[in-house]
């Protein structure tokens, strides 16, 4: 395995990427809550 260091580097990069994906899947970063609903102006139903 160590006769070809490029293959070892590629293997380590792939393992690191897989570990990072699993880490973010298990512990997602916190997301700030935002309001889903918008306040729409009530122009249609005004009293004449």
N, CA, C and O of each residue as an XYZ file, in Angstrom:
192
protein
N       0.822     -1.188      0.000
C       0.000      0.000      0.000
C       0.870      1.257      0.000
O       0.521      2.261     -0.620
N       1.996      1.194      0.694
C       2.851      2.369      0.791
C       3.824      2.477     -0.370
O       4.622      3.414     -0.412
N       3.781      1.549     -1.309
C       4.642      1.675     -2.481
C       4.132      2.759     -3.411
O       4.904      3.348     -4.167
N       2.849      3.021     -3.359
C       2.251      4.077     -4.184
C       1.602      5.098     -3.254
O       0.453      4.929     -2.846
N       2.333      6.148     -2.922
C       1.770      7.108     -1.947
C       0.564      7.872     -2.485
O      -0.242      8.374     -1.701
N       0.424      7.970     -3.811
C      -0.731      8.696     -4.348
C      -2.026      7.945     -4.052
O      -3.055      8.564     -3.783
N      -1.979      6.622     -4.101
C      -3.174      5.839     -3.769
C      -3.509      5.962     -2.287
O      -4.680      5.999     -1.910
N      -2.474      6.025     -1.447
C      -2.715      6.201     -0.016
C      -3.349      7.569      0.253
O      -4.264      7.684      1.069
N      -2.859      8.600     -0.435
C      -3.443      9.931     -0.250
C      -4.890      9.979     -0.725
O      -5.740     10.584     -0.072
N      -5.172      9.346     -1.857
C      -6.551      9.309     -2.358
C      -7.451      8.556     -1.387
O      -8.580      8.974     -1.134
N      -6.955      7.450     -0.846
C      -7.736      6.675      0.118
C      -8.006      7.492      1.379
O      -9.118      7.472      1.909
N      -6.990      8.211      1.860
C      -7.192      9.035      3.053
C      -8.176     10.177      2.788
O      -8.989     10.510      3.650
N      -8.102     10.770      1.605
C      -9.054     11.834      1.274
C     -10.484     11.305      1.193
O     -11.417     11.952      1.669
N     -10.655     10.133      0.592
C     -11.994      9.548      0.508
C     -12.535      9.186      1.889
O     -13.710      9.407      2.180
N     -11.674      8.630      2.733
C     -12.117      8.297      4.089
C     -12.449      9.561      4.884
O     -13.411      9.578      5.652
N     -11.662     10.610      4.702
C     -11.951     11.870      5.388
C     -13.258     12.489      4.918
O     -14.027     13.014      5.723
N     -13.511     12.428      3.606
C     -14.766     12.977      3.083
C     -15.959     12.175      3.592
O     -16.984     12.750      3.958
N     -15.831     10.852      3.618
C     -16.924     10.022      4.127
C     -17.152     10.290      5.616
O     -18.295     10.338      6.073
N     -16.074     10.462      6.364
C     -16.206     10.778      7.786
C     -16.865     12.128      8.012
O     -17.668     12.285      8.932
N     -16.526     13.116      7.165
C     -17.140     14.444      7.302
C     -18.629     14.392      6.983
O     -19.430     15.040      7.656
N     -19.002     13.626      5.965
C     -20.422     13.497      5.615
C     -21.183     12.824      6.749
O     -22.279     13.253      7.107
N     -20.604     11.775      7.309
C     -21.265     11.101      8.433
C     -21.348     12.009      9.654
O     -22.344     11.983     10.377
N     -20.315     12.809      9.890
C     -20.317     13.719     11.040
C     -21.409     14.774     10.895
O     -22.137     15.050     11.849
N     -21.527     15.372      9.691
C     -22.558     16.394      9.497
C     -23.952     15.784      9.451
O     -24.928     16.464      9.766
N     -24.066     14.519      9.065
C     -25.374     13.867      9.096
C     -25.789     13.573     10.536
O     -26.967     13.673     10.879
N     -24.816     13.208     11.381
C     -25.135     12.878     12.767
C     -25.323     14.138     13.608
O     -26.209     14.188     14.461
N     -24.492     15.157     13.370
C     -24.545     16.391     14.152
C     -24.651     17.580     13.199
O     -23.637     18.214     12.905
N     -25.848     17.898     12.710
C     -25.980     19.029     11.778
C     -25.715     20.354     12.486
O     -25.983     20.480     13.681
N     -25.195     21.337     11.769
C     -24.949     22.638     12.393
C     -26.262     23.326     12.747
O     -27.266     23.121     12.064
N     -26.272     24.134     13.793
C     -27.522     24.802     14.192
C     -27.959     25.820     13.145
O     -27.141     26.529     12.560
N     -29.262     25.871     12.927
C     -29.843     26.784     11.943
C     -30.689     27.801     12.692
O     -31.469     27.440     13.573
N     -30.535     29.056     12.344
C     -31.346     30.081     12.998
C     -32.781     29.990     12.489
O     -32.997     29.942     11.278
N     -33.758     29.966     13.377
C     -35.153     29.853     12.929
C     -35.619     31.139     12.251
O     -35.331     32.242     12.714
N     -36.326     30.978     11.172
C     -36.887     32.128     10.456
C     -38.392     31.937     10.327
O     -38.892     30.812     10.363
N     -39.094     33.028     10.178
C     -40.543     32.970     10.034
C     -40.895     32.432      8.653
O     -40.354     32.878      7.641
N     -41.798     31.477      8.628
C     -42.195     30.881      7.354
C     -43.262     31.730      6.681
O     -43.262     31.891      5.460
N     -44.161     32.266      7.477
C     -45.286     33.008      6.909
C     -44.928     34.484      6.781
O     -44.263     35.058      7.644
N     -45.380     35.078      5.695
C     -45.210     36.514      5.489
C     -46.526     37.210      5.786
O     -47.601     36.635      5.614
N     -46.431     38.434      6.228
C     -47.638     39.234      6.449
C     -48.004     39.887      5.123
O     -47.225     40.654      4.558
N     -49.193     39.574      4.637
C     -49.658     40.101      3.356
C     -50.585     41.274      3.640
O     -51.484     41.152      4.472
N     -50.396     42.393      2.980
C     -51.304     43.528      3.221
C     -52.721     43.201      2.762
O     -52.932     42.575      1.724
N     -53.680     43.642      3.566
C     -55.076     43.303      3.320
C     -55.728     44.404      2.489
O     -56.586     45.127      2.997
N     -55.342     44.545      1.233
C     -55.898     45.581      0.361
C     -57.218     45.162     -0.269
O     -58.028     46.015     -0.632
N     -57.437     43.890     -0.401
C     -58.613     43.414     -1.133
C     -59.898     43.595     -0.321
O     -60.953     43.853     -0.901
N     -59.834     43.467      0.993
C     -61.049     43.451      1.803
C     -61.186     44.718      2.634
O     -61.519     44.642      3.817
N     -60.944     45.841      2.059
C     -61.088     47.087      2.806
C     -62.513     47.618      2.677
O     -63.197     47.380      1.681
N     -62.934     48.330      3.694
C     -64.279     48.903      3.703
C     -64.294     50.116      2.788
O     -63.391     50.952      2.820
N     -65.344     50.195      1.967
C     -65.440     51.332      1.035
C     -66.134     52.500      1.684
O     -66.306     53.544      1.055
